[in-house]
Amino acid sequence: MRPDATRYSLTRGWPLVSVAGSALILMVLALLAGFGTDELGIRQVIRATARTSFVLFMLAFVASAVRRAWPNGVTAWLLANRRYVGVSFAISHVLHLLAILALYDWSVRRFAVEAGAAAILLGGLGYAFVFAMAATSFDRTAAWLGPRRWRRLHTAGAYYLWTIFTISYVPRAVMESPAYAPFAVVALATLALRIAYRPRRAARPTLAAA
Ligand code: HEM
């Protein structure tokens, strides 16, 4: 058996990020080829990248909870590759941002005027978290930040981004189209799983046990 061939796999680690990134870029190119590069095509890209972001984000968000709920090979893979799934989410969301800027003809002024204050403030903070979490997904930068601040950033960022996805999809499912219902249900189910399978605090030793 050749050890190097088995160690290198496209289904885990940083190679997984390059596979996911390439697939996302191919998806964007295929959508633009299919729907054109005008507003219709660009909006298809905005929606598609929001949806790939949603899937990748929710997988990373629920990784440790599903590992506790169902300890098997699949959940072991997901937990072991949560970082790489998270960075793949960041790539997908950068494509979402690029498509949004293309929608506004790469004009920051048009973006500022037409995107609206809510999208800029709420979405802007969302992107601040996406970039900060992606930047601290490397051993060196995570070590530089320190475990406590790293945990605070990634926990606050994860719940904030979960909230943006949920407030994007639940109203769409209720008021726009039932086609959005699966996204709304998955968003609420991932939070329920995280709460149901949250890490149990180690029982504090009682004085007697101490
Ligand atoms: C500056 C920030 C942002 C702006 C200006 C923005 C703009 C947009 C626009 C214009 C659409 C609608 C496209 C259409 O239906 O034609 C959209 C859809 C969406 N965006 Fe963003 N967005 C931003 C940030 C974010 C962030 C941070 C998230 C999630 C964390 C997000 C998640 C979504 C979702 C879930 C959809 C619905 C896509 C679908 O139809 O499935 N957006 N965004």
Boltz pocket constraint, residues with backbone or C-beta under 6 A from the ligand:
constraints:
  - pocket:
      binder: B
      contacts: [[A, 43], [A, 46], [A, 47], [A, 48], [A, 50], [A, 51], [A, 54], [A, 96], [A, 100], [A, 115], [A, 119], [A, 120], [A, 122], [A, 123], [A, 124], [A, 126], [A, 127], [A, 161], [A, 164], [A, 165], [A, 168], [A, 169]]
      max_distance: 6.0
